[in-house]
Amino acid sequence: MAGSSHGHTPAAWTGVIISFIGFCVAGVFMVAANPLGFWAGIAVILIGGIVGLAMKAAGLGMPKESAEMAAARARAGQAQTSA
């Protein structure tokens, strides 16, 4: 994965940060035995996923790989393993 930029986009970072905040909120309220706060945290987690997908749709995610790039990557991988 070191050669790729998997997840290094504004959409990915934003979605994960929002989801992490929701996870922390849900965890705190679960320990506090507050079901309403727990479900609010779960809602924030889901909102993080929606925001990430919306940002990806807006062009802030990874661009789609063309067929030429996929073929070039496959050739490069074969060249490395045969050498």
Secondary structure, DSSP 8 states (H G I E B T S, - for coil): -TTS-TT-SHHHHHHHHHHHHHHHHHHHHHHTT-HHHHHHHHHHHHHHHHHHHHHIIIIIS-----HHHHHHHHHHHHHHHH-
